[in-house]
Amino acid sequence: MSKAINHYFVDEAGDLVLFGRRGKILVGTEGCSRFFMTGVAYVPSPEVAEAALRNLRSELLADPYFKGVPSFQPEAGKTALFFHAKDDLPEVRREVMRLLPSLNAKIQVAIRRKDALLALSKQMASKGDRLTEAHLYNNLVKRLFRNLLHKADENLIVFSRRGKSNRTASLAQAIAKAKSNFEAKFQKPSDKPTTIISSYPSTRAGLQIIDYYLWALQRLYERGEDRYFEVLRANYRLIMDLDDTRNRRYGEWYSDSNPLEMRKLKPFWQARPR
């Protein structure tokens, strides 16, 4: 009997930039994202997803409507090679979103609000400590995987690689911590073999999938546009808004039992940070 391998794909949306040159606060200023999101897509059949996205891209490339479009030229390194929600034309984005639900991915996302991170950074600085991007990112990874790594015989986790950086070793520590947290909470072993690699979206359909789901959720949070989220809603299994502590100290968790709706969202800013 062949081993069951779960394939997970991880990406992020927004950034963790809080300060500019000379310590100037950028949170709340034009061009600075209000949220940082890390998401994971469980893709049940990466081969099927790869073929489906490849076929769609071939169809679009052959469509005369897109002839001469810059993003459809291979040298541009965009839609001609892979789908990326921010760079894709609206017409392309619509076709990708029409396809995605059929791939049956399951999405989990952890969200930090940068006004809360700014307050935390100031608090830590007052004690002589520093809030680092690596610590924040790894903490979100740990949260995302705490209840995922015991479900198959093996796990393959693919992180989206950014530029020349390779954080595989650091992320492996976060995954190990996620396993130990699971064992401590449920008193069950979570020692399934787990392989961690980093790759570019152009080589992994799963990274293109999580990119689109994060983009749709980011548009909801950053701009109050829910139409993209609604198209993909059924595949979001858990959304952890960790800094919305109005009702629970650990944040607001959205799932089938507590569906995410615009009216439930904490206002983006109570006051501009100073």
BALOBA-1460 file (C-alpha; in Angstrom, 3 decimals):
// residues 274
<rec num="1" residu="m" x="0.000" y="0.000" z="0.000"/>
<rec num="2" residu="s" x="1.396" y="3.403" z="-1.001"/>
<rec num="3" residu="k" x="1.895" y="6.049" z="1.643"/>
<rec num="4" residu="a" x="-0.545" y="8.932" z="1.918"/>
<rec num="5" residu="i" x="1.289" y="12.228" z="1.420"/>
<rec num="6" residu="n" x="-0.337" y="15.550" z="2.196"/>
<rec num="7" residu="h" x="0.888" y="18.471" z="0.099"/>
<rec num="8" residu="y" x="0.815" y="21.945" z="1.627"/>
<rec num="9" residu="f" x="1.715" y="25.244" z="-0.038"/>
<rec num="10" residu="v" x="2.508" y="28.395" z="1.945"/>
<rec num="11" residu="d" x="2.626" y="32.043" z="0.920"/>
<rec num="12" residu="e" x="2.051" y="35.482" z="2.388"/>
<rec num="13" residu="a" x="0.237" y="38.729" z="1.594"/>
<rec num="14" residu="g" x="1.110" y="42.215" z="2.748"/>
<rec num="15" residu="d" x="4.352" y="42.849" z="4.584"/>
<rec num="16" residu="l" x="5.700" y="43.280" z="8.102"/>
<rec num="17" residu="v" x="7.181" y="46.746" z="7.589"/>
<rec num="18" residu="l" x="6.341" y="49.005" z="10.538"/>
<rec num="19" residu="f" x="9.039" y="51.672" z="10.370"/>
<rec num="20" residu="g" x="10.862" y="53.597" z="7.686"/>
<rec num="21" residu="r" x="14.133" y="55.477" z="7.723"/>
<rec num="22" residu="r" x="15.209" y="56.912" z="11.075"/>
<rec num="23" residu="g" x="12.437" y="55.043" z="12.840"/>
<rec num="24" residu="k" x="9.576" y="56.879" z="11.146"/>
<rec num="25" residu="i" x="6.272" y="55.067" z="11.717"/>
<rec num="26" residu="l" x="4.830" y="53.922" z="8.399"/>
<rec num="27" residu="v" x="1.773" y="52.124" z="9.757"/>
<rec num="28" residu="g" x="-1.319" y="54.033" z="8.707"/>
<rec num="29" residu="t" x="0.423" y="55.951" z="5.921"/>
<rec num="30" residu="e" x="-0.330" y="55.771" z="2.203"/>
<rec num="31" residu="g" x="1.149" y="52.686" z="0.572"/>
<rec num="32" residu="c" x="1.727" y="50.764" z="3.783"/>
<rec num="33" residu="s" x="-0.370" y="47.613" z="4.136"/>
<rec num="34" residu="r" x="-2.622" y="47.398" z="7.194"/>
<rec num="35" residu="f" x="-2.433" y="43.636" z="7.564"/>
<rec num="36" residu="f" x="0.008" y="40.792" z="7.160"/>
<rec num="37" residu="m" x="-1.325" y="37.362" z="6.222"/>
<rec num="38" residu="t" x="0.266" y="33.950" z="6.024"/>
<rec num="39" residu="g" x="-1.748" y="31.184" z="4.399"/>
<rec num="40" residu="v" x="-1.498" y="27.497" z="3.648"/>
<rec num="41" residu="a" x="-3.315" y="25.556" z="0.941"/>
<rec num="42" residu="y" x="-3.790" y="21.830" z="1.263"/>
<rec num="43" residu="v" x="-4.005" y="20.636" z="-2.345"/>
<rec num="44" residu="p" x="-5.358" y="17.069" z="-2.550"/>
<rec num="45" residu="s" x="-3.988" y="16.410" z="-6.037"/>
<rec num="46" residu="p" x="-1.096" y="18.679" z="-7.068"/>
<rec num="47" residu="e" x="-0.804" y="16.907" z="-10.429"/>
<rec num="48" residu="v" x="-4.434" y="17.633" z="-11.289"/>
<rec num="49" residu="a" x="-4.040" y="21.250" z="-10.183"/>
<rec num="50" residu="e" x="-0.885" y="21.629" z="-12.254"/>
<rec num="51" residu="a" x="-2.583" y="20.281" z="-15.382"/>
<rec num="52" residu="a" x="-5.696" y="22.403" z="-14.883"/>
<rec num="53" residu="l" x="-3.775" y="25.667" z="-14.484"/>
<rec num="54" residu="r" x="-1.409" y="24.796" z="-17.336"/>
<rec num="55" residu="n" x="-4.345" y="24.079" z="-19.663"/>
<rec num="56" residu="l" x="-6.075" y="27.304" z="-18.707"/>
<rec num="57" residu="r" x="-2.904" y="29.293" z="-19.320"/>
<rec num="58" residu="s" x="-2.492" y="27.639" z="-22.737"/>
<rec num="59" residu="e" x="-6.067" y="28.539" z="-23.669"/>
<rec num="60" residu="l" x="-5.571" y="32.156" z="-22.661"/>
<rec num="61" residu="l" x="-2.251" y="32.425" z="-24.483"/>
<rec num="62" residu="a" x="-3.941" y="31.161" z="-27.653"/>
<rec num="63" residu="d" x="-6.799" y="33.666" z="-27.340"/>
<rec num="64" residu="p" x="-6.412" y="36.539" z="-29.872"/>
<rec num="65" residu="y" x="-7.989" y="38.869" z="-27.308"/>
<rec num="66" residu="f" x="-4.716" y="38.837" z="-25.336"/>
<rec num="67" residu="k" x="-2.378" y="39.151" z="-28.320"/>
<rec num="68" residu="g" x="0.282" y="41.744" z="-27.638"/>
<rec num="69" residu="v" x="-0.558" y="42.120" z="-23.941"/>
<rec num="70" residu="p" x="2.773" y="42.717" z="-22.119"/>
<rec num="71" residu="s" x="2.060" y="40.270" z="-19.273"/>
<rec num="72" residu="f" x="1.473" y="37.541" z="-21.883"/>
<rec num="73" residu="q" x="5.019" y="37.836" z="-23.214"/>
<rec num="74" residu="p" x="7.391" y="35.202" z="-21.752"/>
<rec num="75" residu="e" x="10.160" y="37.742" z="-21.212"/>
<rec num="76" residu="a" x="7.904" y="39.639" z="-18.792"/>
<rec num="77" residu="g" x="7.941" y="36.661" z="-16.411"/>
<rec num="78" residu="k" x="4.249" y="37.047" z="-15.576"/>
<rec num="79" residu="t" x="1.044" y="35.412" z="-16.855"/>
<rec num="80" residu="a" x="2.819" y="33.679" z="-19.730"/>
<rec num="81" residu="l" x="4.711" y="31.606" z="-17.141"/>
<rec num="82" residu="f" x="2.406" y="31.428" z="-14.125"/>
<rec num="83" residu="f" x="-0.669" y="33.014" z="-12.552"/>
<rec num="84" residu="h" x="-0.203" y="35.755" z="-9.963"/>
<rec num="85" residu="a" x="-3.320" y="37.593" z="-8.825"/>
<rec num="86" residu="k" x="-1.686" y="41.010" z="-8.407"/>
<rec num="87" residu="d" x="-0.163" y="40.977" z="-11.897"/>
<rec num="88" residu="d" x="-2.884" y="39.167" z="-13.867"/>
<rec num="89" residu="l" x="-5.379" y="41.136" z="-15.934"/>
<rec num="90" residu="p" x="-8.940" y="41.278" z="-14.521"/>
<rec num="91" residu="e" x="-10.128" y="39.047" z="-17.387"/>
<rec num="92" residu="v" x="-7.459" y="36.481" z="-16.522"/>
<rec num="93" residu="r" x="-8.194" y="36.733" z="-12.824"/>
<rec num="94" residu="r" x="-11.840" y="35.961" z="-13.460"/>
<rec num="95" residu="e" x="-10.982" y="32.784" z="-15.362"/>
<rec num="96" residu="v" x="-8.594" y="31.592" z="-12.669"/>
<rec num="97" residu="m" x="-11.181" y="32.216" z="-9.960"/>
<rec num="98" residu="r" x="-13.756" y="30.332" z="-11.979"/>
<rec num="99" residu="l" x="-11.427" y="27.326" z="-12.009"/>
<rec num="100" residu="l" x="-10.047" y="27.342" z="-8.460"/>
<rec num="101" residu="p" x="-13.062" y="25.943" z="-6.538"/>
<rec num="102" residu="s" x="-12.982" y="22.788" z="-8.675"/>
<rec num="103" residu="l" x="-9.453" y="21.987" z="-7.425"/>
<rec num="104" residu="n" x="-10.805" y="21.387" z="-3.894"/>
<rec num="105" residu="a" x="-7.984" y="23.106" z="-2.039"/>
<rec num="106" residu="k" x="-8.493" y="23.733" z="1.663"/>
<rec num="107" residu="i" x="-7.232" y="27.097" z="2.882"/>
<rec num="108" residu="q" x="-6.161" y="28.287" z="6.319"/>
<rec num="109" residu="v" x="-4.948" y="31.826" z="6.973"/>
<rec num="110" residu="a" x="-3.472" y="33.619" z="9.988"/>
<rec num="111" residu="i" x="-3.717" y="37.420" z="10.060"/>
<rec num="112" residu="r" x="-1.876" y="40.072" z="12.062"/>
<rec num="113" residu="r" x="-2.993" y="43.687" z="12.219"/>
<rec num="114" residu="k" x="-0.114" y="46.110" z="11.921"/>
<rec num="115" residu="d" x="-1.536" y="48.643" z="14.364"/>
<rec num="116" residu="a" x="-1.387" y="45.888" z="17.010"/>
<rec num="117" residu="l" x="2.116" y="44.898" z="15.907"/>
<rec num="118" residu="l" x="3.226" y="48.506" z="16.237"/>
<rec num="119" residu="a" x="1.963" y="48.618" z="19.814"/>
<rec num="120" residu="l" x="3.705" y="45.318" z="20.543"/>
<rec num="121" residu="s" x="6.934" y="46.576" z="19.015"/>
<rec num="122" residu="k" x="6.873" y="49.667" z="21.225"/>
<rec num="123" residu="q" x="6.148" y="47.570" z="24.294"/>
<rec num="124" residu="m" x="9.070" y="45.247" z="23.561"/>
<rec num="125" residu="a" x="11.399" y="48.168" z="22.811"/>
<rec num="126" residu="s" x="10.613" y="49.672" z="26.213"/>
<rec num="127" residu="k" x="11.988" y="46.460" z="27.744"/>
<rec num="128" residu="g" x="15.102" y="46.456" z="25.595"/>
<rec num="129" residu="d" x="13.825" y="43.785" z="23.214"/>
<rec num="130" residu="r" x="13.095" y="43.875" z="19.492"/>
<rec num="131" residu="l" x="10.201" y="42.513" z="17.448"/>
<rec num="132" residu="t" x="11.621" y="40.764" z="14.391"/>
<rec num="133" residu="e" x="9.936" y="39.826" z="11.137"/>
<rec num="134" residu="a" x="11.379" y="36.322" z="11.299"/>
<rec num="135" residu="h" x="9.861" y="35.721" z="14.727"/>
<rec num="136" residu="l" x="6.428" y="36.955" z="13.628"/>
<rec num="137" residu="y" x="6.424" y="34.953" z="10.415"/>
<rec num="138" residu="n" x="7.560" y="31.744" z="12.076"/>
<rec num="139" residu="n" x="4.946" y="32.167" z="14.794"/>
<rec num="140" residu="l" x="2.201" y="32.340" z="12.163"/>
<rec num="141" residu="v" x="3.579" y="29.239" z="10.434"/>
<rec num="142" residu="k" x="3.534" y="27.419" z="13.756"/>
<rec num="143" residu="r" x="-0.102" y="28.351" z="14.324"/>
<rec num="144" residu="l" x="-1.155" y="27.283" z="10.828"/>
<rec num="145" residu="f" x="0.378" y="23.832" z="11.067"/>
<rec num="146" residu="r" x="-0.359" y="22.913" z="14.657"/>
<rec num="147" residu="n" x="-3.355" y="20.731" z="13.736"/>
<rec num="148" residu="l" x="-2.338" y="19.648" z="10.219"/>
<rec num="149" residu="l" x="0.744" y="17.476" z="10.406"/>
<rec num="150" residu="h" x="-0.749" y="14.287" z="11.866"/>
<rec num="151" residu="k" x="-3.296" y="13.587" z="9.115"/>
<rec num="152" residu="a" x="-1.193" y="11.607" z="6.615"/>
<rec num="153" residu="d" x="1.737" y="9.212" z="6.551"/>
<rec num="154" residu="e" x="4.012" y="11.980" z="5.288"/>
<rec num="155" residu="n" x="3.882" y="15.725" z="4.684"/>
<rec num="156" residu="l" x="5.417" y="17.857" z="1.954"/>
<rec num="157" residu="i" x="5.415" y="21.581" z="2.696"/>
<rec num="158" residu="v" x="6.375" y="24.020" z="-0.060"/>
<rec num="159" residu="f" x="7.063" y="27.628" z="0.909"/>
<rec num="160" residu="s" x="7.023" y="30.387" z="-1.654"/>
<rec num="161" residu="r" x="10.577" y="31.585" z="-2.122"/>
<rec num="162" residu="r" x="11.101" y="35.338" z="-2.111"/>
<rec num="163" residu="g" x="14.091" y="36.675" z="-4.019"/>
<rec num="164" residu="k" x="17.342" y="34.974" z="-3.080"/>
<rec num="165" residu="s" x="16.418" y="34.247" z="0.528"/>
<rec num="166" residu="n" x="16.097" y="30.662" z="1.708"/>
<rec num="167" residu="r" x="14.547" y="30.340" z="5.150"/>
<rec num="168" residu="t" x="14.065" y="26.562" z="5.075"/>
<rec num="169" residu="a" x="16.064" y="25.928" z="8.257"/>
<rec num="170" residu="s" x="14.171" y="28.594" z="10.205"/>
<rec num="171" residu="l" x="10.818" y="27.320" z="8.968"/>
<rec num="172" residu="a" x="11.755" y="23.768" z="9.902"/>
<rec num="173" residu="q" x="12.067" y="24.975" z="13.493"/>
<rec num="174" residu="a" x="8.577" y="26.487" z="13.319"/>
<rec num="175" residu="i" x="7.169" y="23.213" z="11.982"/>
<rec num="176" residu="a" x="8.902" y="21.253" z="14.748"/>
<rec num="177" residu="k" x="7.344" y="23.609" z="17.288"/>
<rec num="178" residu="a" x="3.926" y="23.111" z="15.692"/>
<rec num="179" residu="k" x="4.324" y="19.351" z="16.124"/>
<rec num="180" residu="s" x="5.312" y="19.663" z="19.780"/>
<rec num="181" residu="n" x="2.389" y="21.991" z="20.484"/>
<rec num="182" residu="f" x="0.002" y="19.440" z="18.971"/>
<rec num="183" residu="e" x="1.452" y="16.666" z="21.087"/>
<rec num="184" residu="a" x="1.236" y="18.765" z="24.250"/>
<rec num="185" residu="k" x="-2.376" y="19.731" z="23.621"/>
<rec num="186" residu="f" x="-3.790" y="16.391" z="22.465"/>
<rec num="187" residu="q" x="-1.342" y="13.963" z="24.068"/>
<rec num="188" residu="k" x="-0.874" y="12.253" z="20.705"/>
<rec num="189" residu="p" x="2.310" y="11.706" z="18.708"/>
<rec num="190" residu="s" x="2.863" y="13.922" z="15.677"/>
<rec num="191" residu="d" x="6.050" y="12.422" z="14.324"/>
<rec num="192" residu="k" x="5.030" y="12.022" z="10.674"/>
<rec num="193" residu="p" x="7.959" y="12.541" z="8.293"/>
<rec num="194" residu="t" x="7.824" y="16.097" z="6.982"/>
<rec num="195" residu="t" x="9.805" y="17.477" z="4.057"/>
<rec num="196" residu="i" x="10.172" y="21.247" z="3.770"/>
<rec num="197" residu="i" x="11.307" y="22.964" z="0.597"/>
<rec num="198" residu="s" x="11.142" y="26.447" z="-0.893"/>
<rec num="199" residu="s" x="10.193" y="27.015" z="-4.499"/>
<rec num="200" residu="y" x="9.006" y="29.660" z="-6.927"/>
<rec num="201" residu="p" x="5.323" y="29.942" z="-7.966"/>
<rec num="202" residu="s" x="6.298" y="29.388" z="-11.600"/>
<rec num="203" residu="t" x="7.243" y="25.806" z="-10.738"/>
<rec num="204" residu="r" x="4.426" y="24.931" z="-8.291"/>
<rec num="205" residu="a" x="0.722" y="25.220" z="-9.067"/>
<rec num="206" residu="g" x="-0.052" y="25.025" z="-5.345"/>
<rec num="207" residu="l" x="1.784" y="28.305" z="-4.752"/>
<rec num="208" residu="q" x="-0.314" y="29.968" z="-7.453"/>
<rec num="209" residu="i" x="-3.433" y="28.656" z="-5.728"/>
<rec num="210" residu="i" x="-2.591" y="30.012" z="-2.278"/>
<rec num="211" residu="d" x="-1.537" y="33.321" z="-3.860"/>
<rec num="212" residu="y" x="-5.025" y="33.790" z="-5.287"/>
<rec num="213" residu="y" x="-6.811" y="32.901" z="-2.064"/>
<rec num="214" residu="l" x="-4.639" y="35.289" z="-0.081"/>
<rec num="215" residu="w" x="-5.150" y="38.062" z="-2.628"/>
<rec num="216" residu="a" x="-8.938" y="37.708" z="-2.430"/>
<rec num="217" residu="l" x="-8.877" y="37.814" z="1.380"/>
<rec num="218" residu="q" x="-6.467" y="40.737" z="1.367"/>
<rec num="219" residu="r" x="-8.824" y="42.730" z="-0.845"/>
<rec num="220" residu="l" x="-11.581" y="42.098" z="1.685"/>
<rec num="221" residu="y" x="-9.499" y="43.242" z="4.634"/>
<rec num="222" residu="e" x="-7.561" y="46.085" z="3.036"/>
<rec num="223" residu="r" x="-10.243" y="47.576" z="0.786"/>
<rec num="224" residu="g" x="-13.557" y="46.200" z="2.005"/>
<rec num="225" residu="e" x="-14.136" y="44.425" z="-1.346"/>
<rec num="226" residu="d" x="-15.806" y="41.097" z="-0.724"/>
<rec num="227" residu="r" x="-16.751" y="39.982" z="-4.267"/>
<rec num="228" residu="y" x="-13.500" y="38.088" z="-4.830"/>
<rec num="229" residu="f" x="-13.710" y="36.435" z="-1.428"/>
<rec num="230" residu="e" x="-17.293" y="35.354" z="-2.081"/>
<rec num="231" residu="v" x="-16.291" y="33.506" z="-5.254"/>
<rec num="232" residu="l" x="-13.772" y="31.430" z="-3.277"/>
<rec num="233" residu="r" x="-15.504" y="31.399" z="0.115"/>
<rec num="234" residu="a" x="-16.277" y="27.656" z="0.251"/>
<rec num="235" residu="n" x="-12.608" y="26.655" z="0.288"/>
<rec num="236" residu="y" x="-11.522" y="28.775" z="3.253"/>
<rec num="237" residu="r" x="-11.574" y="26.356" z="6.175"/>
<rec num="238" residu="l" x="-10.138" y="28.610" z="8.882"/>
<rec num="239" residu="i" x="-9.267" y="32.307" z="9.046"/>
<rec num="240" residu="m" x="-7.581" y="33.446" z="12.266"/>
<rec num="241" residu="d" x="-7.813" y="37.212" z="12.830"/>
<rec num="242" residu="l" x="-5.399" y="37.102" z="15.758"/>
<rec num="243" residu="d" x="-5.519" y="40.762" z="16.782"/>
<rec num="244" residu="d" x="-9.307" y="41.146" z="16.839"/>
<rec num="245" residu="t" x="-9.570" y="40.462" z="20.552"/>
<rec num="246" residu="r" x="-12.905" y="42.167" z="21.173"/>
<rec num="247" residu="n" x="-14.556" y="38.863" z="22.119"/>
<rec num="248" residu="r" x="-11.682" y="36.430" z="22.742"/>
<rec num="249" residu="r" x="-8.127" y="37.018" z="23.891"/>
<rec num="250" residu="y" x="-6.768" y="34.734" z="21.152"/>
<rec num="251" residu="g" x="-8.596" y="36.584" z="18.370"/>
<rec num="252" residu="e" x="-11.544" y="35.943" z="16.082"/>
<rec num="253" residu="w" x="-11.579" y="32.634" z="14.212"/>
<rec num="254" residu="y" x="-13.788" y="32.302" z="11.151"/>
<rec num="255" residu="s" x="-14.943" y="28.924" z="9.872"/>
<rec num="256" residu="d" x="-18.154" y="27.165" z="8.833"/>
<rec num="257" residu="s" x="-19.477" y="27.603" z="12.363"/>
<rec num="258" residu="n" x="-18.600" y="31.321" z="12.361"/>
<rec num="259" residu="p" x="-18.658" y="32.537" z="8.732"/>
<rec num="260" residu="l" x="-16.621" y="35.605" z="7.866"/>
<rec num="261" residu="e" x="-18.861" y="38.549" z="6.990"/>
<rec num="262" residu="m" x="-18.074" y="42.208" z="6.432"/>
<rec num="263" residu="r" x="-20.242" y="43.295" z="9.338"/>
<rec num="264" residu="k" x="-18.202" y="41.140" z="11.737"/>
<rec num="265" residu="l" x="-14.835" y="42.642" z="10.891"/>
<rec num="266" residu="k" x="-13.196" y="44.901" z="13.435"/>
<rec num="267" residu="p" x="-12.879" y="48.410" z="11.964"/>
<rec num="268" residu="f" x="-9.581" y="48.730" z="10.162"/>
<rec num="269" residu="w" x="-8.351" y="51.505" z="12.428"/>
<rec num="270" residu="q" x="-9.737" y="52.734" z="15.731"/>
<rec num="271" residu="a" x="-7.321" y="55.640" z="15.510"/>
<rec num="272" residu="r" x="-4.269" y="56.413" z="13.476"/>
<rec num="273" residu="p" x="-1.165" y="55.130" z="15.304"/>
<rec num="274" residu="r" x="1.209" y="57.768" z="16.607"/>
